[in-house]
């Protein structure tokens, strides 16, 4: 029966669904630097100067409200860690012919993680004139004096192309406004320049919107990966296009180090309540263009929204609009590098890739490098040495990123894998528990071979991922019993079924934006394959084929008082076919059902459920938490023999546990105490880093 299963059927279907859709061809009206595109840019340039001389606009005063987020991001994942939120209120003033002033009248912040970051002034203010002829960011420390595409010298620096004509709704206009999208790229991508789109009003020639990023040569700060920006104007009195909504996001990283975490700043500013021609005194505009009321007065300002209002509505992370800006820019300059970071860097995918310790590998040291020769292409190579079994660990990977999808391939040797239902401990913490107490919370084996994968957005928030592998599975051995205490009691390493594994996985996943007040996440799919091993009398073909469908669902609700949070989640899976031992589902203890022996339960089917409630007790130093978990495993004919060989057992009836704990110092370190209920239940102490940090530990 096992040999009739064909795990490649789902792989073929997955490949078809993930195949990149053919891009919808949209022929420009007259190509690059066509007459119509140049005419529109000339009209925009003329209108910019005429607007300053329009006698119908003598002065204005407006209110601006903004949110600025500083957070840690992980490229290629949806995981975000909010560090700091700022909320700002501005009084925005302008007077003909071209006097501008902004006054910070409200400013407050909340820290979720320790930081001493200070923003440049223009991160907290409004761009009032579409930058004038020269674009600057970070007060010139980030981007300095990049020529505006609608400046007089623009045609000598930029190429222009009429891309589209569309109708958009803007505040101040009862009817949609017809605009032309003019794409802009530098004639020389190796020079400081802007890349993006300028949207020009069809009727008057005013700039309605700008969406753009920069060439790598434009970045003054060596730590800058990129800056993406969008400026949107609204129509007032039927003739004046003035700032309405502005977004900017910038990412920094250590230039020499390819660590999978970067610092992101995302700011959104909304400008409203314009008051025109009030006869503002020229004396208001004397002195610096940005001033601020005293700090105590800023903090007393009566903001109309809570500081987490936008966060709970939209979450944190790059916005869709600004993500589109970067994808378009990569197409416009045909794959030239957009990042301001060096093309060659050291590669550290996680702290435990540099140094780790466990009972199978002993001490492992590693190193790597990352090469980014063109915007879509990333090459990575990593190597290391495991001193326990005395063998190398090697990996090479190539990734190609295009708008809407990513594909990649990699080769690896002696890659450690963990049998179980998922990670239950961070790599750094497992090293500490192994070295200090002889507690290794993994069940390792080794894989070596080739893998190809593809990832594509499907249906809005969903992402589909297909992976195909051809690899050898090799059992690990107990090679090190060293502990600093000298009293370690390492478990035996569980044996696996060795051989050549031909298989893969296909999953659809949906992630809830980080920080939203209400959100849900889900994952559904399956993995499987055929294990080819040495023929035996009981199995002349020497193969075992299986598939493992799995489903995960999560839900979260957050409240402003005490940053209270309620999380719930469930996971379930079942296996069909003839299972190798490493394909069993193992549960018990930390990470699954705390308060029971570690991975003492298993089977070819499982279900887990968990509920966690938490809130600040004395923030940011102490956060309280209570939780309850339930788990069950069962076994059919496919999993009975492998389960016996591993000395594990099914749970029988569901096992329950409850616990409580605290999060220390911004909830970075967590200490939990759990109690398993019923037979085999025990007390368990769990010390761990916040799970949102596990991917780089």
C-alpha positions as a printed Julia matrix, in Angstrom:
697×3 Matrix{Float64}:
   0.0    0.0     0.0
   2.8    2.42    0.89
   4.34   2.19   -2.56
   1.14   3.32   -4.27
   1.41   6.78   -2.71
   2.77   9.37   -5.11
   3.96  12.44   -3.2
   4.95  14.04   -6.49
   1.31  14.64   -7.41
   0.95  17.45   -4.9
   4.34  18.83   -5.95
   3.24  19.05   -9.58
   0.04  20.83   -8.62
   1.99  23.17   -6.36
   4.46  24.01   -9.11
   1.62  24.89  -11.44
  -0.01  27.2    -8.9
   3.29  28.94   -8.08
   4.44  29.44  -11.66
   4.96  33.18  -12.21
   2.04  34.71  -14.01
   2.84  36.37  -17.29
   3.23  40.11  -16.74
   0.5   42.18  -18.34
   2.17  44.02  -21.16
   1.43  47.73  -21.17
   3.1   49.48  -24.02
   4.16  53.05  -23.21
   2.74  55.72  -25.44
   6.03  56.78  -26.99
   8.91  54.99  -25.24
  11.65  56.59  -23.21
  12.08  60.34  -23.69
   9.13  60.5   -26.04
   7.64  63.86  -26.89
   4.58  63.42  -24.69
   6.57  62.4   -21.59
   8.97  65.33  -21.98
   6.05  67.7   -22.47
   4.4   66.52  -19.25
   7.59  66.95  -17.24
   8.07  70.42  -18.72
   4.52  71.35  -17.7
   5.15  70.05  -14.19
   8.36  72.08  -14.0
   6.62  75.25  -15.17
   3.66  74.72  -12.86
   5.96  74.38   -9.84
   7.31  77.87  -10.43
   3.91  79.33  -11.32
   2.32  78.02   -8.14
   4.69  80.11   -6.06
   3.61  83.23   -7.93
  -0.15  82.52   -7.79
  -1.71  85.59   -6.14
  -4.7   83.51   -5.06
  -2.55  81.8    -2.4
  -0.98  84.29   -0.01
  -0.43  81.99    2.96
  -1.72  78.88    4.69
  -1.64  77.14    8.06
  -2.3   73.42    8.49
  -2.21  70.65   11.07
   0.02  67.61   10.62
  -0.1   64.4    12.62
   2.39  61.6    12.28
   3.49  58.21   13.56
   7.1   57.06   13.35
   8.07  53.46   14.05
  11.5   52.04   14.65
  11.51  48.24   14.43
  13.68  45.25   13.62
  12.85  43.38   10.43
  13.94  40.09    8.89
  14.06  40.17    5.06
  12.08  37.36    3.49
   9.93  36.85    6.6
   6.92  38.54    8.16
   8.51  38.7    11.61
   8.88  42.22   13.04
  10.0   43.41   16.48
   8.77  46.89   17.41
  11.42  48.89   19.25
   9.94  52.39   19.54
   6.86  54.36   18.52
   6.77  58.16   18.24
   3.7   60.33   17.71
   4.15  63.91   16.54
   1.9   66.93   16.04
   2.99  69.86   13.86
   1.81  73.33   13.04
   2.65  73.84    9.34
   2.95  77.41    7.97
   3.62  78.86    4.51
   3.64  82.39    3.11
   4.27  83.75   -0.38
   6.61  83.99   -2.12
   8.23  80.91   -0.55
   8.54  81.14    3.22
   7.96  77.98    5.24
   7.91  77.15    8.93
   7.01  74.11   11.0
   6.51  73.97   14.73
   6.46  70.75   16.77
   3.63  71.23   19.25
   3.22  67.61   20.38
   5.67  64.73   20.71
   5.57  61.54   22.76
   7.06  58.07   22.51
   6.77  54.53   23.81
   9.66  52.04   23.9
   9.04  48.33   23.42
  12.75  47.48   23.46
  15.73  49.44   24.81
  17.08  52.03   22.37
  18.68  55.47   22.33
  17.8   56.26   18.7
  17.35  59.94   17.79
  15.66  60.93   14.54
  16.76  63.55   12.07
  14.48  66.6    11.99
  13.02  65.78    8.59
  11.89  62.36    9.85
   9.45  64.28   12.06
   8.31  66.96    9.61
   6.41  67.57    6.37
   7.88  68.02    2.88
   6.05  71.2     1.82
   7.24  71.84   -1.72
   7.97  68.39   -3.2
  11.61  69.03   -2.13
  12.28  71.97   -4.42
  14.97  71.26   -7.02
  17.19  69.17   -4.72
  16.06  66.17   -2.65
  17.53  65.66    0.81
  16.81  63.14    3.56
  18.2   62.85    7.06
  19.16  66.54    6.98
  21.6   65.62    4.22
  23.26  62.82    6.23
  21.3   60.1     4.39
  20.6   61.53    0.93
  22.06  64.84   -0.14
  21.23  67.1    -3.09
  19.74  64.58   -5.49
  18.27  66.42   -8.49
  14.48  66.52   -8.64
  13.16  65.04  -11.92
  11.0   68.17  -12.47
  13.93  70.53  -11.9
  15.21  72.62  -14.78
  18.28  70.38  -15.25
  16.2   67.21  -14.97
  16.21  66.2   -18.67
  20.0   66.13  -18.61
  20.03  63.62  -15.75
  16.87  61.54  -16.2
  14.98  59.5   -18.77
  11.17  59.81  -18.79
   8.47  57.49  -20.04
   4.71  57.92  -20.17
   3.53  54.72  -18.52
  -0.18  55.12  -17.94
  -3.2   57.38  -17.73
  -5.47  56.78  -14.78
  -8.12  58.33  -12.56
  -7.5   58.65   -8.83
  -9.57  60.0    -5.98
  -7.98  62.8    -3.99
  -9.23  64.85   -1.06
 -10.69  68.2    -2.13
 -12.05  66.99   -5.47
 -15.62  65.65   -5.73
 -14.73  63.75   -8.89
 -11.78  61.48   -9.67
  -8.77  63.36  -11.05
  -7.21  62.19  -14.3
  -3.44  61.93  -14.04
  -0.56  60.7   -16.14
   2.07  58.42  -14.61
   5.52  59.37  -15.86
   8.23  56.88  -14.95
  11.64  58.3   -14.14
  15.04  56.66  -14.23
  18.61  58.07  -14.3
  20.56  58.1   -17.53
  23.51  56.84  -15.49
  22.44  54.44  -12.71
  25.89  54.76  -11.15
  25.27  58.39  -10.13
  23.13  59.8    -7.29
  19.59  59.97   -8.63
  15.92  59.24   -7.99
  14.01  56.29   -9.49
  10.24  56.02   -9.54
   7.09  57.68  -10.81
   5.71  61.2   -10.97
   1.92  61.54  -11.35
   0.99  64.71  -13.24
  -2.47  66.31  -13.26
  -3.82  66.03  -16.8
  -5.6   69.38  -16.57
  -3.12  71.74  -14.95
   0.21  69.91  -15.02
   0.66  69.9   -11.23
   2.44  67.05   -9.49
  -0.26  65.08   -7.68
   1.89  62.25   -6.33
   5.49  61.05   -6.27
   6.61  57.5    -5.44
  10.34  56.87   -5.53
  13.55  55.4    -4.21
  17.19  56.15   -5.0
  20.23  54.71   -6.71
  22.83  53.15   -4.44
  25.21  56.04   -5.16
  22.74  58.51   -3.64
  23.17  57.23   -0.08
  25.6   59.22    2.04
  25.28  56.96    5.1
  27.14  53.67    4.54
  24.65  51.85    6.78
  21.68  52.62    4.54
  20.16  49.72    2.67
  17.42  51.79    1.03
  14.94  54.66    1.34
  11.47  54.38   -0.18
   9.11  57.37   -0.18
   5.68  58.48   -1.32
   4.29  62.03   -1.33
   0.59  62.58   -2.01
  -1.07  65.96   -2.52
  -4.71  67.04   -2.22
  -6.59  69.67   -4.21
  -7.74  72.82   -2.4
  -9.94  75.62   -3.76
  -9.95  73.79   -7.07
  -6.42  74.92   -7.99
  -3.84  74.39   -5.23
  -2.14  71.01   -4.81
  -0.83  70.86   -1.25
   0.61  68.07    0.95
  -1.93  65.54    2.19
  -0.18  62.23    3.05
   3.5   61.36    3.13
   5.22  58.05    3.78
   8.87  57.15    4.09
  10.67  54.01    5.14
  14.39  53.51    5.45
  16.42  50.48    6.41
  19.86  50.38    8.01
  22.24  47.52    8.65
  25.87  47.04    9.6
  27.62  47.44    6.22
  30.17  44.66    6.68
  27.85  42.06    8.21
  25.04  40.13    6.52
  23.02  39.56    9.7
  19.34  38.7     9.09
  18.09  41.69   11.12
  17.99  45.33   10.09
  16.76  48.52   11.7
  13.72  49.99    9.95
  12.2   53.44   10.35
   8.72  53.92    8.92
   6.96  57.26    9.11
   3.51  58.34    8.03
   2.41  61.98    8.09
  -1.12  63.26    7.38
  -1.75  66.96    6.77
  -5.22  68.48    7.07
  -7.32  71.42    8.31
  -5.81  74.0     5.96
  -6.61  77.64    6.71
  -5.89  80.02    3.83
  -4.94  83.67    3.51
  -5.02  84.56    7.19
  -2.5   87.37    6.81
   0.3   85.52    8.59
   3.01  87.89    9.82
   6.46  87.57    8.2
   7.87  87.59   11.74
   6.49  84.08   12.24
   8.98  82.82    9.66
  12.11  84.33   11.19
  14.83  81.99   12.42
  15.08  78.22   11.83
  12.5   76.52    9.62
  11.75  74.0    12.38
  11.1   75.01   15.97
   9.55  73.26   18.92
   7.61  74.22   21.99
   9.17  73.2    25.35
   9.38  69.49   26.08
   6.82  69.55   28.89
   4.33  71.33   26.63
   4.93  68.83   23.82
   4.12  65.93   26.12
   0.96  67.59   27.38
  -0.44  67.98   23.87
  -3.92  66.52   23.49
  -3.49  64.03   20.65
  -6.7   63.01   18.92
  -5.62  59.35   18.72
  -3.81  56.96   21.06
  -0.16  56.42   20.26
  -0.86  52.84   19.15
  -3.92  53.71   17.01
  -2.24  53.33   13.62
  -0.2   50.35   14.8
  -3.33  48.47   15.91
  -4.99  49.29   12.6
  -2.2   48.61   10.1
   0.57  46.79   11.99
   4.25  47.39   11.39
   6.27  46.49    8.34
   6.93  47.91    4.88
   3.74  49.24    3.33
   2.37  47.75    0.12
   2.74  51.02   -1.78
   6.38  51.48   -0.85
   7.14  47.84   -1.59
   5.78  48.39   -5.09
   8.1   51.39   -5.44
  11.16  49.23   -4.94
   9.96  46.49   -7.26
   9.26  49.04  -10.0
  12.66  50.66   -9.51
  14.44  47.33   -9.97
  12.66  46.89  -13.3
  13.4   50.44  -14.45
  17.15  50.1   -14.0
  17.19  46.48  -15.18
  18.54  44.79  -12.12
  21.26  47.28  -11.18
  21.96  47.39   -7.45
  19.56  49.56   -5.45
  20.94  48.82   -2.0
  23.45  51.19   -0.5
  25.13  48.33    1.36
  28.32  46.68    0.02
  27.84  43.96   -2.58
  30.09  41.55   -0.64
  29.63  41.05    3.11
  30.2   38.51    5.84
  27.17  36.27    6.22
  25.78  35.44    9.67
  22.28  33.95    9.27
  21.99  33.44   13.05
  24.17  33.65   16.13
  24.19  29.84   16.45
  25.6   29.53   12.93
  28.83  31.1    14.2
  29.12  29.06   17.39
  26.9   26.35   18.89
  27.13  23.22   21.0
  25.0   20.08   21.27
  25.47  16.42   22.11
  25.66  15.25   18.48
  27.87  17.9    16.85
  29.85  18.93   19.88
  31.22  22.43   19.37
  30.55  23.9    15.91
  32.19  27.01   14.51
  31.11  28.53   11.22
  31.55  31.44    8.86
  30.06  32.64    5.6
  29.88  35.3     2.93
  27.1   36.93    0.94
  27.44  38.41   -2.55
  24.77  40.66   -4.06
  26.01  41.3    -7.63
  22.68  42.55   -9.0
  19.42  43.66   -7.44
  17.49  40.41   -8.09
  20.37  38.0    -7.32
  21.86  37.01   -3.97
  24.6   34.38   -3.56
  25.47  32.9    -0.17
  28.12  30.46    1.0
  28.65  29.14    4.52
  31.03  26.63    6.0
  31.97  25.29    9.41
  33.41  22.4    11.35
  31.71  20.12   13.9
  34.34  19.0    16.38
  32.28  16.12   17.81
  31.93  13.91   14.71
  34.84  15.76   13.01
  33.03  16.64    9.8
  32.34  19.86    7.87
  29.06  21.72    7.54
  28.66  23.38    4.15
  25.93  25.29    2.34
  25.68  27.32   -0.86
  22.55  29.14   -2.0
  21.38  31.36   -4.86
  18.18  33.42   -4.61
  16.48  35.4    -7.37
  13.84  37.93   -6.33
  11.35  39.36   -8.8
   8.14  41.35   -8.31
   5.61  38.95   -6.84
   7.8   35.86   -6.47
  11.17  34.47   -5.4
  13.01  31.34   -6.49
  16.14  29.74   -5.17
  18.37  26.71   -5.1
  20.84  25.46   -2.56
  23.25  22.63   -1.87
  24.23  21.49    1.62
  26.37  18.93    3.45
  25.77  17.67    6.99
  22.94  20.09    7.64
  21.53  19.38   11.14
  17.78  18.68   11.25
  15.52  18.23   14.27
  12.81  15.57   14.42
   9.63  16.9    16.01
   6.67  19.14   15.28
   8.69  22.35   15.18
  11.35  24.36   16.99
  10.93  24.31   20.76
  14.03  26.3    21.74
  16.28  28.95   20.23
  19.68  27.91   18.96
  21.53  30.12   21.44
  19.52  28.88   24.43
  20.01  25.24   23.39
  23.75  25.86   23.38
  23.56  27.34   26.89
  21.46  24.5    28.33
  23.72  21.91   26.69
  26.93  23.48   27.99
  25.67  24.32   31.46
  23.35  21.43   32.3
  23.66  18.71   29.66
  20.13  19.4    28.39
  19.95  19.22   24.6
  16.4   19.92   23.45
  16.82  18.58   19.9
  16.61  15.17   18.25
  19.19  15.65   15.53
  20.03  13.91   12.28
  21.92  15.09    9.21
  20.78  15.92    5.67
  22.9   16.56    2.62
  21.8   17.2    -0.94
  20.04  19.68   -3.21
  16.89  21.77   -2.78
  14.98  24.06   -5.11
  12.19  26.33   -3.95
   9.76  28.95   -5.12
   7.63  31.46   -3.22
   4.81  33.57   -4.56
   2.06  35.77   -3.16
  -1.38  34.35   -3.83
  -4.71  35.88   -2.92
  -3.67  39.04   -1.09
  -2.15  38.19    2.3
  -1.42  34.55    1.42
   1.91  33.18    0.25
   2.5   29.83   -1.42
   5.84  28.06   -1.04
   7.02  24.96   -2.89
  10.2   23.06   -2.01
  11.64  20.03   -3.81
  14.56  18.06   -2.38
  16.9   15.21   -3.18
  18.99  14.5    -0.12
  20.57  11.81    2.01
  19.49  11.31    5.61
  22.21  10.18    8.01
  21.81   9.33   11.67
  23.59  11.44   14.25
  25.52   9.93   17.16
  26.27  10.98   20.72
  29.76  12.45   20.3
  30.1   14.87   23.23
  29.09  14.74   26.9
  31.02  17.8    28.07
  29.31  20.26   30.43
  30.77  23.04   32.53
  29.16  21.57   35.64
  30.55  18.13   34.91
  27.19  16.59   35.8
  25.47  16.58   32.45
  23.03  13.81   31.65
  22.55  13.92   27.88
  19.84  11.79   26.33
  20.8    9.18   23.77
  20.49  10.4    20.18
  17.49   8.75   18.58
  18.33   6.66   15.48
  16.62   7.39   12.18
  15.99   5.5     8.95
  18.91   6.35    6.7
  18.84   6.59    2.93
  18.11   8.87   -0.01
  15.02  11.06    0.46
  13.27  12.35   -2.66
  10.5   14.7    -1.64
   9.43  18.19   -0.8
   6.7   20.34    0.69
   3.99  22.73   -0.36
   2.32  25.21    1.99
   0.01  28.19    1.85
   0.6   30.62    4.7
  -0.99  33.82    5.94
   0.73  35.99    8.54
  -1.01  38.6    10.68
   0.73  42.01   10.52
   2.83  42.53   13.64
   1.19  44.75   16.25
  -2.41  44.81   14.95
  -5.22  44.92   17.52
  -6.87  41.85   16.01
  -5.2   39.44   13.66
  -5.04  35.86   12.56
  -2.51  33.68   10.85
  -2.78  30.33    9.16
  -0.74  27.72    7.35
  -1.97  24.69    5.42
  -0.18  22.21    3.22
   1.83  19.02    3.27
   5.27  17.55    3.02
   6.38  14.08    2.08
   8.59  11.97   -0.08
  10.08   8.59   -0.76
  12.98   7.25    1.31
  15.19   4.92   -0.72
  17.3    2.7     1.51
  19.1   -0.62    1.41
  16.78  -3.48    0.34
  15.69  -5.85    3.08
  13.92  -9.2     3.03
  10.72  -7.61    4.31
  10.93  -4.79    1.76
  12.67  -5.9    -1.44
  12.22  -2.5    -3.08
  13.92  -0.78   -0.15
  11.66   2.28   -0.15
   9.09   4.05    2.02
   6.7    6.7     0.68
   4.61   9.04    2.8
   2.79  12.38    2.91
   2.04  14.54    5.97
  -0.76  17.11    5.68
  -0.58  19.78    8.39
  -2.65  22.78    9.46
  -1.79  25.67   11.84
  -4.07  28.49   12.94
  -3.32  31.45   15.22
  -5.3   34.38   16.59
  -4.29  37.43   18.63
  -6.11  40.28   20.36
  -4.36  43.31   21.86
  -5.54  46.12   24.13
  -3.92  49.46   24.94
  -4.09  49.33   28.77
  -0.98  47.56   30.1
  -0.32  46.32   26.55
  -2.56  43.37   27.35
  -2.53  40.55   24.84
  -4.44  37.31   24.33
  -3.09  34.67   21.96
  -4.61  31.37   20.89
  -3.38  28.78   18.44
  -3.82  25.24   17.27
  -1.81  22.81   15.14
  -2.7   19.41   13.73
  -1.14  16.91   11.37
  -1.51  13.36   10.11
   0.77  11.09    8.09
  -0.13   8.53    5.44
   2.06   5.84    3.97
   5.11   4.08    5.3
   6.89   6.41    7.69
  10.61   6.69    8.35
  11.22   7.34   12.02
  12.29  10.94   11.44
   8.82  11.69   10.05
   7.02  10.93   13.32
   5.36  13.74   15.24
   6.98  14.11   18.7
   5.51  16.19   21.54
   5.93  16.67   25.26
   7.79  19.16   27.41
   8.85  22.68   26.53
   7.5   24.09   23.3
   4.58  21.66   23.01
   3.02  20.37   26.28
   5.18  21.76   29.1
   5.12  19.86   32.36
   5.63  16.43   30.78
   8.78  14.46   29.84
  10.48  15.95   26.81
   9.18  14.41   23.57
   7.96  11.31   25.38
   4.85  11.18   23.21
   4.59  10.62   19.49
   2.66   9.14   16.64
   1.69   9.6    13.02
  -0.99  12.13   13.97
  -1.08  14.93   16.51
  -3.04  17.95   17.71
  -1.91  20.85   19.91
  -3.78  23.85   21.32
  -2.57  26.74   23.43
  -3.92  29.93   25.02
  -1.64  32.65   26.41
  -2.62  35.85   28.2
  -0.07  38.53   29.09
   0.1   42.13   30.31
   2.61  44.59   31.73
   2.92  44.49   35.51
   5.69  47.06   35.91
   6.68  47.88   32.35
   9.17  47.73   30.87
  10.86  45.66   33.58
   8.21  43.06   34.35
   5.46  41.49   32.28
   3.15  38.77   33.6
   1.87  35.79   31.66
  -0.43  32.8    32.17
  -0.97  29.93   29.76
  -2.69  26.62   29.2
  -1.87  23.93   26.62
  -3.36  20.67   25.46
  -1.84  17.98   23.24
  -2.68  14.61   21.78
  -0.94  12.04   19.61
  -2.26   8.89   18.0
  -0.88   6.13   15.85
  -2.14   4.05   12.96
  -0.53   1.11   11.28
   1.93   3.4     9.47
   3.49   4.85   12.6
   3.24   2.02   15.11
   6.54   0.3    14.34
   8.67   3.49   14.09
   7.17   4.71   17.36
   8.1    1.48   19.15
  11.65   1.66   17.78
  12.01   5.1    19.34
  10.61   4.07   22.71
   7.9    6.72   22.59
   4.19   6.27   23.23
   0.94   7.93   22.29
  -0.69  10.25   24.78
  -3.87   8.18   24.97
  -6.3   10.85   26.11
  -5.24  14.49   25.61
  -2.61  15.78   28.03
  -3.16  19.16   29.69
  -0.84  21.63   31.36
  -1.06  25.1    32.87
   1.57  27.61   33.81
   2.55  31.13   34.64
   5.61  33.22   34.01
   7.22  36.62   33.71
   8.94  38.52   30.95
  11.97  40.49   32.14
  13.46  43.73   30.74
  11.13  44.56   27.86
  10.0   40.92   27.74
  13.34  39.91   26.22
  13.96  37.06   28.7
  11.11  34.83   29.8
  10.94  32.59   32.86
   7.96  30.2    33.04
   6.82  27.54   35.47
   4.47  24.87   34.09
   2.64  21.95   35.63
   1.44  18.94   33.69
  -1.94  17.64   34.8
  -2.7   13.95   35.13
  -0.42  10.91   34.7
   3.3   11.72   34.19
   2.63  15.39   34.95
   5.43  17.28   36.67
   6.7   20.76   37.4
   8.93  22.29   34.73
  11.01  25.47   34.76
  11.55  27.04   31.34
  13.99  29.89   30.69
  14.02  31.24   27.15
  14.37  34.33   24.99
  11.26  35.91   23.48
  10.27  33.62   20.55
  10.2   36.6    18.17
  14.02  36.59   18.42
  14.55  32.88   17.78
  15.18  33.19   14.05
  18.44  35.1    14.55
  19.58  33.33   17.73
